[in-house]
Amino acid sequence: MAVNQLLVRRLEKRWGSCTELGNVVLNLSLIQAPVQCIDYVLVHELCHLKHLNHGPKFYSMLARYMEDWEKSRGRLQKVKLFA
């Protein structure tokens, strides 16, 4: 599936999301995050275009495109940008 729309919004509790229609939404606060974290969120949401859940196939695809995704996710979890 291809990206239908790429949207940037203020999100309260998420860094990003992907809908069944292929809309990828990114949190505006990502602009303040380290580039490695932004890359992780982008790859994560793009993988949801194929696998809408967080099952084994999703994580296999995520690892294929970003080998160090766990490191990036850990770093992102330490970033406190939400008010």
HTML snippet that shows the backbone in 3Dmol.js (N, CA, C, O; Angstrom):
<script src="https://3Dmol.org/build/3Dmol-min.js"></script>
<div id="view" style="width:600px;height:400px;position:relative"></div>
<script>
const pdb = `
ATOM      1  N   MET A   1       0.841  -1.178   0.000  1.00  0.00           N
ATOM      2  CA  MET A   1       0.000   0.000   0.000  1.00  0.00           C
ATOM      3  C   MET A   1       0.889   1.246   0.000  1.00  0.00           C
ATOM      4  O   MET A   1       1.959   1.250   0.608  1.00  0.00           O
ATOM      5  N   ALA A   2       0.459   2.257  -0.656  1.00  0.00           N
ATOM      6  CA  ALA A   2       1.178   3.523  -0.717  1.00  0.00           C
ATOM      7  C   ALA A   2       0.597   4.492   0.306  1.00  0.00           C
ATOM      8  O   ALA A   2      -0.525   4.310   0.780  1.00  0.00           O
ATOM      9  N   VAL A   3       1.362   5.511   0.638  1.00  0.00           N
ATOM     10  CA  VAL A   3       0.872   6.556   1.535  1.00  0.00           C
ATOM     11  C   VAL A   3      -0.205   7.344   0.802  1.00  0.00           C
ATOM     12  O   VAL A   3       0.018   7.839  -0.303  1.00  0.00           O
ATOM     13  N   ASN A   4      -1.363   7.454   1.419  1.00  0.00           N
ATOM     14  CA  ASN A   4      -2.455   8.238   0.860  1.00  0.00           C
ATOM     15  C   ASN A   4      -2.223   9.719   1.160  1.00  0.00           C
ATOM     16  O   ASN A   4      -2.222  10.551   0.253  1.00  0.00           O
ATOM     17  N   GLN A   5      -2.026  10.039   2.437  1.00  0.00           N
ATOM     18  CA  GLN A   5      -1.747  11.406   2.877  1.00  0.00           C
ATOM     19  C   GLN A   5      -0.690  11.369   3.968  1.00  0.00           C
ATOM     20  O   GLN A   5      -0.658  10.441   4.776  1.00  0.00           O
ATOM     21  N   LEU A   6       0.155  12.353   3.992  1.00  0.00           N
ATOM     22  CA  LEU A   6       1.105  12.535   5.077  1.00  0.00           C
ATOM     23  C   LEU A   6       0.693  13.804   5.801  1.00  0.00           C
ATOM     24  O   LEU A   6       0.711  14.895   5.232  1.00  0.00           O
ATOM     25  N   LEU A   7       0.322  13.647   7.057  1.00  0.00           N
ATOM     26  CA  LEU A   7      -0.193  14.766   7.839  1.00  0.00           C
ATOM     27  C   LEU A   7       0.707  15.017   9.042  1.00  0.00           C
ATOM     28  O   LEU A   7       1.247  14.079   9.628  1.00  0.00           O
ATOM     29  N   VAL A   8       0.864  16.267   9.401  1.00  0.00           N
ATOM     30  CA  VAL A   8       1.603  16.646  10.597  1.00  0.00           C
ATOM     31  C   VAL A   8       0.633  17.404  11.490  1.00  0.00           C
ATOM     32  O   VAL A   8       0.050  18.412  11.090  1.00  0.00           O
ATOM     33  N   ARG A   9       0.473  16.893  12.717  1.00  0.00           N
ATOM     34  CA  ARG A   9      -0.483  17.485  13.649  1.00  0.00           C
ATOM     35  C   ARG A   9       0.112  17.501  15.055  1.00  0.00           C
ATOM     36  O   ARG A   9       1.106  16.831  15.336  1.00  0.00           O
ATOM     37  N   ARG A  10      -0.505  18.265  15.911  1.00  0.00           N
ATOM     38  CA  ARG A  10      -0.162  18.207  17.334  1.00  0.00           C
ATOM     39  C   ARG A  10      -0.911  16.999  17.918  1.00  0.00           C
ATOM     40  O   ARG A  10      -2.141  16.982  17.960  1.00  0.00           O
ATOM     41  N   LEU A  11      -0.175  16.021  18.354  1.00  0.00           N
ATOM     42  CA  LEU A  11      -0.765  14.842  18.976  1.00  0.00           C
ATOM     43  C   LEU A  11      -0.401  14.856  20.455  1.00  0.00           C
ATOM     44  O   LEU A  11       0.713  15.231  20.819  1.00  0.00           O
ATOM     45  N   GLU A  12      -1.328  14.452  21.299  1.00  0.00           N
ATOM     46  CA  GLU A  12      -1.089  14.511  22.736  1.00  0.00           C
ATOM     47  C   GLU A  12      -0.316  13.316  23.268  1.00  0.00           C
ATOM     48  O   GLU A  12       0.480  13.466  24.195  1.00  0.00           O
ATOM     49  N   LYS A  13      -0.532  12.137  22.706  1.00  0.00           N
ATOM     50  CA  LYS A  13       0.040  10.940  23.313  1.00  0.00           C
ATOM     51  C   LYS A  13       0.792  10.038  22.354  1.00  0.00           C
ATOM     52  O   LYS A  13       1.290   8.995  22.778  1.00  0.00           O
ATOM     53  N   ARG A  14       0.896  10.380  21.115  1.00  0.00           N
ATOM     54  CA  ARG A  14       1.553   9.521  20.130  1.00  0.00           C
ATOM     55  C   ARG A  14       2.575  10.311  19.335  1.00  0.00           C
ATOM     56  O   ARG A  14       2.456  11.522  19.152  1.00  0.00           O
ATOM     57  N   TRP A  15       3.582   9.587  18.867  1.00  0.00           N
ATOM     58  CA  TRP A  15       4.570  10.194  17.975  1.00  0.00           C
ATOM     59  C   TRP A  15       4.091  10.120  16.539  1.00  0.00           C
ATOM     60  O   TRP A  15       4.484  10.940  15.708  1.00  0.00           O
ATOM     61  N   GLY A  16       3.252   9.150  16.241  1.00  0.00           N
ATOM     62  CA  GLY A  16       2.736   8.998  14.893  1.00  0.00           C
ATOM     63  C   GLY A  16       1.662   7.941  14.856  1.00  0.00           C
ATOM     64  O   GLY A  16       1.445   7.222  15.831  1.00  0.00           O
ATOM     65  N   SER A  17       0.986   7.848  13.720  1.00  0.00           N
ATOM     66  CA  SER A  17      -0.012   6.807  13.521  1.00  0.00           C
ATOM     67  C   SER A  17      -0.197   6.572  12.029  1.00  0.00           C
ATOM     68  O   SER A  17       0.216   7.376  11.193  1.00  0.00           O
ATOM     69  N   CYS A  18      -0.827   5.451  11.725  1.00  0.00           N
ATOM     70  CA  CYS A  18      -1.123   5.091  10.341  1.00  0.00           C
ATOM     71  C   CYS A  18      -2.528   4.515  10.310  1.00  0.00           C
ATOM     72  O   CYS A  18      -2.872   3.667  11.134  1.00  0.00           O
ATOM     73  N   THR A  19      -3.338   4.966   9.369  1.00  0.00           N
ATOM     74  CA  THR A  19      -4.714   4.488   9.278  1.00  0.00           C
ATOM     75  C   THR A  19      -4.842   3.408   8.206  1.00  0.00           C
ATOM     76  O   THR A  19      -3.942   3.218   7.388  1.00  0.00           O
ATOM     77  N   GLU A  20      -5.953   2.716   8.224  1.00  0.00           N
ATOM     78  CA  GLU A  20      -6.233   1.689   7.224  1.00  0.00           C
ATOM     79  C   GLU A  20      -6.287   2.266   5.811  1.00  0.00           C
ATOM     80  O   GLU A  20      -6.074   1.546   4.836  1.00  0.00           O
ATOM     81  N   LEU A  21      -6.568   3.554   5.702  1.00  0.00           N
ATOM     82  CA  LEU A  21      -6.633   4.215   4.399  1.00  0.00           C
ATOM     83  C   LEU A  21      -5.260   4.639   3.884  1.00  0.00           C
ATOM     84  O   LEU A  21      -5.141   5.157   2.773  1.00  0.00           O
ATOM     85  N   GLY A  22      -4.224   4.418   4.692  1.00  0.00           N
ATOM     86  CA  GLY A  22      -2.876   4.780   4.273  1.00  0.00           C
ATOM     87  C   GLY A  22      -2.478   6.197   4.625  1.00  0.00           C
ATOM     88  O   GLY A  22      -1.524   6.738   4.066  1.00  0.00           O
ATOM     89  N   ASN A  23      -3.209   6.800   5.552  1.00  0.00           N
ATOM     90  CA  ASN A  23      -2.844   8.136   6.018  1.00  0.00           C
ATOM     91  C   ASN A  23      -1.827   8.008   7.141  1.00  0.00           C
ATOM     92  O   ASN A  23      -2.082   7.328   8.135  1.00  0.00           O
ATOM     93  N   VAL A  24      -0.687   8.649   6.994  1.00  0.00           N
ATOM     94  CA  VAL A  24       0.345   8.651   8.019  1.00  0.00           C
ATOM     95  C   VAL A  24       0.309  10.010   8.703  1.00  0.00           C
ATOM     96  O   VAL A  24       0.404  11.052   8.056  1.00  0.00           O
ATOM     97  N   VAL A  25       0.169   9.976  10.028  1.00  0.00           N
ATOM     98  CA  VAL A  25       0.110  11.196  10.818  1.00  0.00           C
ATOM     99  C   VAL A  25       1.345  11.239  11.710  1.00  0.00           C
ATOM    100  O   VAL A  25       1.638  10.277  12.420  1.00  0.00           O
ATOM    101  N   LEU A  26       2.065  12.352  11.674  1.00  0.00           N
ATOM    102  CA  LEU A  26       3.254  12.540  12.500  1.00  0.00           C
ATOM    103  C   LEU A  26       3.007  13.667  13.487  1.00  0.00           C
ATOM    104  O   LEU A  26       2.354  14.659  13.165  1.00  0.00           O
ATOM    105  N   ASN A  27       3.530  13.505  14.678  1.00  0.00           N
ATOM    106  CA  ASN A  27       3.406  14.515  15.712  1.00  0.00           C
ATOM    107  C   ASN A  27       4.318  15.695  15.385  1.00  0.00           C
ATOM    108  O   ASN A  27       5.497  15.511  15.083  1.00  0.00           O
ATOM    109  N   LEU A  28       3.778  16.878  15.446  1.00  0.00           N
ATOM    110  CA  LEU A  28       4.549  18.091  15.192  1.00  0.00           C
ATOM    111  C   LEU A  28       5.762  18.189  16.119  1.00  0.00           C
ATOM    112  O   LEU A  28       6.787  18.751  15.732  1.00  0.00           O
ATOM    113  N   SER A  29       5.662  17.657  17.318  1.00  0.00           N
ATOM    114  CA  SER A  29       6.763  17.711  18.287  1.00  0.00           C
ATOM    115  C   SER A  29       7.986  16.916  17.850  1.00  0.00           C
ATOM    116  O   SER A  29       9.066  17.092  18.415  1.00  0.00           O
ATOM    117  N   LEU A  30       7.839  16.052  16.865  1.00  0.00           N
ATOM    118  CA  LEU A  30       8.994  15.293  16.368  1.00  0.00           C
ATOM    119  C   LEU A  30      10.108  16.203  15.856  1.00  0.00           C
ATOM    120  O   LEU A  30      11.273  15.806  15.842  1.00  0.00           O
ATOM    121  N   ILE A  31       9.768  17.398  15.445  1.00  0.00           N
ATOM    122  CA  ILE A  31      10.769  18.329  14.924  1.00  0.00           C
ATOM    123  C   ILE A  31      11.848  18.604  15.966  1.00  0.00           C
ATOM    124  O   ILE A  31      12.967  18.974  15.611  1.00  0.00           O
ATOM    125  N   GLN A  32      11.526  18.427  17.246  1.00  0.00           N
ATOM    126  CA  GLN A  32      12.467  18.669  18.336  1.00  0.00           C
ATOM    127  C   GLN A  32      13.255  17.407  18.724  1.00  0.00           C
ATOM    128  O   GLN A  32      14.189  17.485  19.523  1.00  0.00           O
ATOM    129  N   ALA A  33      12.893  16.279  18.177  1.00  0.00           N
ATOM    130  CA  ALA A  33      13.524  15.013  18.536  1.00  0.00           C
ATOM    131  C   ALA A  33      14.807  14.813  17.724  1.00  0.00           C
ATOM    132  O   ALA A  33      14.967  15.411  16.660  1.00  0.00           O
ATOM    133  N   PRO A  34      15.718  13.976  18.223  1.00  0.00           N
ATOM    134  CA  PRO A  34      16.918  13.647  17.448  1.00  0.00           C
ATOM    135  C   PRO A  34      16.534  13.000  16.110  1.00  0.00           C
ATOM    136  O   PRO A  34      15.530  12.293  16.022  1.00  0.00           O
ATOM    137  N   VAL A  35      17.325  13.242  15.094  1.00  0.00           N
ATOM    138  CA  VAL A  35      17.035  12.732  13.750  1.00  0.00           C
ATOM    139  C   VAL A  35      16.844  11.217  13.761  1.00  0.00           C
ATOM    140  O   VAL A  35      15.959  10.702  13.077  1.00  0.00           O
ATOM    141  N   GLN A  36      17.649  10.510  14.516  1.00  0.00           N
ATOM    142  CA  GLN A  36      17.528   9.055  14.608  1.00  0.00           C
ATOM    143  C   GLN A  36      16.121   8.651  15.074  1.00  0.00           C
ATOM    144  O   GLN A  36      15.572   7.654  14.604  1.00  0.00           O
ATOM    145  N   CYS A  37      15.553   9.414  15.983  1.00  0.00           N
ATOM    146  CA  CYS A  37      14.210   9.127  16.487  1.00  0.00           C
ATOM    147  C   CYS A  37      13.148   9.429  15.431  1.00  0.00           C
ATOM    148  O   CYS A  37      12.172   8.692  15.291  1.00  0.00           O
ATOM    149  N   ILE A  38      13.345  10.503  14.701  1.00  0.00           N
ATOM    150  CA  ILE A  38      12.413  10.847  13.626  1.00  0.00           C
ATOM    151  C   ILE A  38      12.417   9.742  12.575  1.00  0.00           C
ATOM    152  O   ILE A  38      11.360   9.329  12.097  1.00  0.00           O
ATOM    153  N   ASP A  39      13.603   9.267  12.219  1.00  0.00           N
ATOM    154  CA  ASP A  39      13.710   8.168  11.259  1.00  0.00           C
ATOM    155  C   ASP A  39      12.963   6.941  11.750  1.00  0.00           C
ATOM    156  O   ASP A  39      12.265   6.283  10.979  1.00  0.00           O
ATOM    157  N   TYR A  40      13.107   6.633  13.033  1.00  0.00           N
ATOM    158  CA  TYR A  40      12.422   5.467  13.606  1.00  0.00           C
ATOM    159  C   TYR A  40      10.905   5.604  13.466  1.00  0.00           C
ATOM    160  O   TYR A  40      10.234   4.665  13.037  1.00  0.00           O
ATOM    161  N   VAL A  41      10.368   6.759  13.825  1.00  0.00           N
ATOM    162  CA  VAL A  41       8.913   6.953  13.746  1.00  0.00           C
ATOM    163  C   VAL A  41       8.437   6.831  12.304  1.00  0.00           C
ATOM    164  O   VAL A  41       7.409   6.206  12.043  1.00  0.00           O
ATOM    165  N   LEU A  42       9.171   7.418  11.369  1.00  0.00           N
ATOM    166  CA  LEU A  42       8.792   7.329   9.957  1.00  0.00           C
ATOM    167  C   LEU A  42       8.787   5.890   9.466  1.00  0.00           C
ATOM    168  O   LEU A  42       7.821   5.447   8.845  1.00  0.00           O
ATOM    169  N   VAL A  43       9.851   5.164   9.740  1.00  0.00           N
ATOM    170  CA  VAL A  43       9.931   3.769   9.293  1.00  0.00           C
ATOM    171  C   VAL A  43       8.853   2.943   9.973  1.00  0.00           C
ATOM    172  O   VAL A  43       8.214   2.105   9.336  1.00  0.00           O
ATOM    173  N   HIS A  44       8.648   3.173  11.261  1.00  0.00           N
ATOM    174  CA  HIS A  44       7.615   2.456  12.015  1.00  0.00           C
ATOM    175  C   HIS A  44       6.239   2.641  11.365  1.00  0.00           C
ATOM    176  O   HIS A  44       5.523   1.671  11.115  1.00  0.00           O
ATOM    177  N   GLU A  45       5.889   3.880  11.101  1.00  0.00           N
ATOM    178  CA  GLU A  45       4.563   4.134  10.519  1.00  0.00           C
ATOM    179  C   GLU A  45       4.466   3.621   9.093  1.00  0.00           C
ATOM    180  O   GLU A  45       3.403   3.146   8.693  1.00  0.00           O
ATOM    181  N   LEU A  46       5.524   3.699   8.320  1.00  0.00           N
ATOM    182  CA  LEU A  46       5.490   3.161   6.955  1.00  0.00           C
ATOM    183  C   LEU A  46       5.330   1.648   6.964  1.00  0.00           C
ATOM    184  O   LEU A  46       4.684   1.099   6.071  1.00  0.00           O
ATOM    185  N   CYS A  47       5.894   0.967   7.938  1.00  0.00           N
ATOM    186  CA  CYS A  47       5.702  -0.484   8.055  1.00  0.00           C
ATOM    187  C   CYS A  47       4.237  -0.821   8.339  1.00  0.00           C
ATOM    188  O   CYS A  47       3.753  -1.889   7.966  1.00  0.00           O
ATOM    189  N   HIS A  48       3.542   0.098   9.000  1.00  0.00           N
ATOM    190  CA  HIS A  48       2.117  -0.116   9.264  1.00  0.00           C
ATOM    191  C   HIS A  48       1.281  -0.074   7.988  1.00  0.00           C
ATOM    192  O   HIS A  48       0.135  -0.523   7.999  1.00  0.00           O
ATOM    193  N   LEU A  49       1.811   0.440   6.911  1.00  0.00           N
ATOM    194  CA  LEU A  49       1.064   0.396   5.651  1.00  0.00           C
ATOM    195  C   LEU A  49       0.843  -1.041   5.207  1.00  0.00           C
ATOM    196  O   LEU A  49      -0.153  -1.348   4.553  1.00  0.00           O
ATOM    197  N   LYS A  50       1.770  -1.918   5.561  1.00  0.00           N
ATOM    198  CA  LYS A  50       1.657  -3.340   5.200  1.00  0.00           C
ATOM    199  C   LYS A  50       1.072  -4.163   6.349  1.00  0.00           C
ATOM    200  O   LYS A  50       0.280  -5.078   6.123  1.00  0.00           O
ATOM    201  N   HIS A  51       1.461  -3.838   7.565  1.00  0.00           N
ATOM    202  CA  HIS A  51       1.013  -4.583   8.751  1.00  0.00           C
ATOM    203  C   HIS A  51       0.455  -3.589   9.765  1.00  0.00           C
ATOM    204  O   HIS A  51       1.218  -2.875  10.416  1.00  0.00           O
ATOM    205  N   LEU A  52      -0.864  -3.537   9.905  1.00  0.00           N
ATOM    206  CA  LEU A  52      -1.498  -2.548  10.777  1.00  0.00           C
ATOM    207  C   LEU A  52      -1.337  -2.852  12.263  1.00  0.00           C
ATOM    208  O   LEU A  52      -1.653  -2.007  13.101  1.00  0.00           O
ATOM    209  N   ASN A  53      -0.856  -4.036  12.601  1.00  0.00           N
ATOM    210  CA  ASN A  53      -0.691  -4.396  13.998  1.00  0.00           C
ATOM    211  C   ASN A  53       0.790  -4.412  14.374  1.00  0.00           C
ATOM    212  O   ASN A  53       1.652  -4.075  13.562  1.00  0.00           O
ATOM    213  N   HIS A  54       1.068  -4.802  15.602  1.00  0.00           N
ATOM    214  CA  HIS A  54       2.453  -4.923  16.066  1.00  0.00           C
ATOM    215  C   HIS A  54       2.817  -6.396  16.238  1.00  0.00           C
ATOM    216  O   HIS A  54       3.408  -6.784  17.245  1.00  0.00           O
ATOM    217  N   GLY A  55       2.465  -7.194  15.265  1.00  0.00           N
ATOM    218  CA  GLY A  55       2.760  -8.617  15.309  1.00  0.00           C
ATOM    219  C   GLY A  55       4.166  -8.929  14.809  1.00  0.00           C
ATOM    220  O   GLY A  55       4.921  -8.024  14.453  1.00  0.00           O
ATOM    221  N   PRO A  56       4.512 -10.212  14.785  1.00  0.00           N
ATOM    222  CA  PRO A  56       5.850 -10.638  14.354  1.00  0.00           C
ATOM    223  C   PRO A  56       6.222 -10.188  12.944  1.00  0.00           C
ATOM    224  O   PRO A  56       7.376  -9.836  12.698  1.00  0.00           O
ATOM    225  N   LYS A  57       5.277 -10.193  12.026  1.00  0.00           N
ATOM    226  CA  LYS A  57       5.568  -9.767  10.656  1.00  0.00           C
ATOM    227  C   LYS A  57       5.902  -8.279  10.609  1.00  0.00           C
ATOM    228  O   LYS A  57       6.767  -7.852   9.845  1.00  0.00           O
ATOM    229  N   PHE A  58       5.211  -7.497  11.430  1.00  0.00           N
ATOM    230  CA  PHE A  58       5.496  -6.065  11.506  1.00  0.00           C
ATOM    231  C   PHE A  58       6.937  -5.842  11.978  1.00  0.00           C
ATOM    232  O   PHE A  58       7.696  -5.102  11.353  1.00  0.00           O
ATOM    233  N   TYR A  59       7.300  -6.494  13.087  1.00  0.00           N
ATOM    234  CA  TYR A  59       8.640  -6.288  13.645  1.00  0.00           C
ATOM    235  C   TYR A  59       9.728  -6.844  12.733  1.00  0.00           C
ATOM    236  O   TYR A  59      10.837  -6.311  12.698  1.00  0.00           O
ATOM    237  N   SER A  60       9.427  -7.890  12.010  1.00  0.00           N
ATOM    238  CA  SER A  60      10.389  -8.423  11.041  1.00  0.00           C
ATOM    239  C   SER A  60      10.647  -7.396   9.938  1.00  0.00           C
ATOM    240  O   SER A  60      11.790  -7.179   9.535  1.00  0.00           O
ATOM    241  N   MET A  61       9.594  -6.779   9.463  1.00  0.00           N
ATOM    242  CA  MET A  61       9.736  -5.755   8.430  1.00  0.00           C
ATOM    243  C   MET A  61      10.473  -4.533   8.977  1.00  0.00           C
ATOM    244  O   MET A  61      11.344  -3.981   8.304  1.00  0.00           O
ATOM    245  N   LEU A  62      10.135  -4.119  10.173  1.00  0.00           N
ATOM    246  CA  LEU A  62      10.796  -2.984  10.794  1.00  0.00           C
ATOM    247  C   LEU A  62      12.298  -3.235  10.911  1.00  0.00           C
ATOM    248  O   LEU A  62      13.100  -2.348  10.617  1.00  0.00           O
ATOM    249  N   ALA A  63      12.679  -4.435  11.337  1.00  0.00           N
ATOM    250  CA  ALA A  63      14.098  -4.790  11.471  1.00  0.00           C
ATOM    251  C   ALA A  63      14.799  -4.850  10.117  1.00  0.00           C
ATOM    252  O   ALA A  63      15.991  -4.557  10.019  1.00  0.00           O
ATOM    253  N   ARG A  64      14.067  -5.226   9.084  1.00  0.00           N
ATOM    254  CA  ARG A  64      14.649  -5.287   7.744  1.00  0.00           C
ATOM    255  C   ARG A  64      15.058  -3.894   7.254  1.00  0.00           C
ATOM    256  O   ARG A  64      16.084  -3.736   6.593  1.00  0.00           O
ATOM    257  N   TYR A  65      14.251  -2.897   7.584  1.00  0.00           N
ATOM    258  CA  TYR A  65      14.510  -1.537   7.103  1.00  0.00           C
ATOM    259  C   TYR A  65      15.278  -0.667   8.099  1.00  0.00           C
ATOM    260  O   TYR A  65      15.840   0.364   7.730  1.00  0.00           O
ATOM    261  N   MET A  66      15.295  -1.097   9.373  1.00  0.00           N
ATOM    262  CA  MET A  66      16.017  -0.331  10.394  1.00  0.00           C
ATOM    263  C   MET A  66      16.541  -1.307  11.439  1.00  0.00           C
ATOM    264  O   MET A  66      15.855  -1.629  12.409  1.00  0.00           O
ATOM    265  N   GLU A  67      17.753  -1.766  11.227  1.00  0.00           N
ATOM    266  CA  GLU A  67      18.329  -2.797  12.089  1.00  0.00           C
ATOM    267  C   GLU A  67      18.402  -2.374  13.555  1.00  0.00           C
ATOM    268  O   GLU A  67      18.216  -3.205  14.443  1.00  0.00           O
ATOM    269  N   ASP A  68      18.665  -1.119  13.816  1.00  0.00           N
ATOM    270  CA  ASP A  68      18.813  -0.646  15.188  1.00  0.00           C
ATOM    271  C   ASP A  68      17.552   0.036  15.725  1.00  0.00           C
ATOM    272  O   ASP A  68      17.638   0.966  16.528  1.00  0.00           O
ATOM    273  N   TRP A  69      16.392  -0.428  15.280  1.00  0.00           N
ATOM    274  CA  TRP A  69      15.146   0.218  15.672  1.00  0.00           C
ATOM    275  C   TRP A  69      14.940   0.214  17.182  1.00  0.00           C
ATOM    276  O   TRP A  69      14.383   1.166  17.728  1.00  0.00           O
ATOM    277  N   GLU A  70      15.379  -0.838  17.864  1.00  0.00           N
ATOM    278  CA  GLU A  70      15.182  -0.899  19.316  1.00  0.00           C
ATOM    279  C   GLU A  70      15.977   0.197  20.033  1.00  0.00           C
ATOM    280  O   GLU A  70      15.501   0.780  21.008  1.00  0.00           O
ATOM    281  N   LYS A  71      17.165   0.467  19.554  1.00  0.00           N
ATOM    282  CA  LYS A  71      17.986   1.537  20.117  1.00  0.00           C
ATOM    283  C   LYS A  71      17.303   2.888  19.901  1.00  0.00           C
ATOM    284  O   LYS A  71      17.244   3.722  20.805  1.00  0.00           O
ATOM    285  N   SER A  72      16.795   3.085  18.696  1.00  0.00           N
ATOM    286  CA  SER A  72      16.115   4.347  18.380  1.00  0.00           C
ATOM    287  C   SER A  72      14.840   4.508  19.195  1.00  0.00           C
ATOM    288  O   SER A  72      14.538   5.603  19.669  1.00  0.00           O
ATOM    289  N   ARG A  73      14.097   3.429  19.357  1.00  0.00           N
ATOM    290  CA  ARG A  73      12.868   3.488  20.156  1.00  0.00           C
ATOM    291  C   ARG A  73      13.198   3.816  21.612  1.00  0.00           C
ATOM    292  O   ARG A  73      12.510   4.617  22.245  1.00  0.00           O
ATOM    293  N   GLY A  74      14.252   3.192  22.137  1.00  0.00           N
ATOM    294  CA  GLY A  74      14.666   3.476  23.503  1.00  0.00           C
ATOM    295  C   GLY A  74      15.047   4.930  23.693  1.00  0.00           C
ATOM    296  O   GLY A  74      14.711   5.544  24.706  1.00  0.00           O
ATOM    297  N   ARG A  75      15.739   5.466  22.730  1.00  0.00           N
ATOM    298  CA  ARG A  75      16.135   6.878  22.797  1.00  0.00           C
ATOM    299  C   ARG A  75      14.904   7.772  22.733  1.00  0.00           C
ATOM    300  O   ARG A  75      14.825   8.770  23.450  1.00  0.00           O
ATOM    301  N   LEU A  76      13.949   7.428  21.887  1.00  0.00           N
ATOM    302  CA  LEU A  76      12.734   8.220  21.753  1.00  0.00           C
ATOM    303  C   LEU A  76      11.919   8.174  23.044  1.00  0.00           C
ATOM    304  O   LEU A  76      11.312   9.176  23.421  1.00  0.00           O
ATOM    305  N   GLN A  77      11.896   7.036  23.723  1.00  0.00           N
ATOM    306  CA  GLN A  77      11.144   6.915  24.963  1.00  0.00           C
ATOM    307  C   GLN A  77      11.693   7.818  26.066  1.00  0.00           C
ATOM    308  O   GLN A  77      10.980   8.150  27.013  1.00  0.00           O
ATOM    309  N   LYS A  78      12.957   8.212  25.943  1.00  0.00           N
ATOM    310  CA  LYS A  78      13.576   9.107  26.920  1.00  0.00           C
ATOM    311  C   LYS A  78      13.325  10.585  26.600  1.00  0.00           C
ATOM    312  O   LYS A  78      13.540  11.455  27.443  1.00  0.00           O
ATOM    313  N   VAL A  79      12.870  10.856  25.379  1.00  0.00           N
ATOM    314  CA  VAL A  79      12.590  12.237  24.962  1.00  0.00           C
ATOM    315  C   VAL A  79      11.242  12.641  25.559  1.00  0.00           C
ATOM    316  O   VAL A  79      10.234  11.964  25.356  1.00  0.00           O
ATOM    317  N   LYS A  80      11.239  13.739  26.289  1.00  0.00           N
ATOM    318  CA  LYS A  80      10.014  14.213  26.935  1.00  0.00           C
ATOM    319  C   LYS A  80       9.570  15.502  26.264  1.00  0.00           C
ATOM    320  O   LYS A  80       9.970  16.594  26.667  1.00  0.00           O
ATOM    321  N   LEU A  81       8.743  15.367  25.240  1.00  0.00           N
ATOM    322  CA  LEU A  81       8.297  16.547  24.502  1.00  0.00           C
ATOM    323  C   LEU A  81       6.828  16.870  24.753  1.00  0.00           C
ATOM    324  O   LEU A  81       6.367  17.966  24.435  1.00  0.00           O
ATOM    325  N   PHE A  82       6.104  15.930  25.316  1.00  0.00           N
ATOM    326  CA  PHE A  82       4.677  16.170  25.538  1.00  0.00           C
ATOM    327  C   PHE A  82       4.478  17.026  26.774  1.00  0.00           C
ATOM    328  O   PHE A  82       5.163  16.854  27.782  1.00  0.00           O
ATOM    329  N   ALA A  83       3.540  17.943  26.685  1.00  0.00           N
ATOM    330  CA  ALA A  83       3.273  18.838  27.823  1.00  0.00           C
ATOM    331  C   ALA A  83       2.448  18.135  28.874  1.00  0.00           C
ATOM    332  O   ALA A  83       2.124  18.728  29.903  1.00  0.00           O
TER     333      ALA A  83
END
`;
const viewer = $3Dmol.createViewer("view");
viewer.addModel(pdb, "pdb");
viewer.setStyle({}, {cartoon: {color: "spectrum"}});
viewer.zoomTo();
viewer.render();
</script>
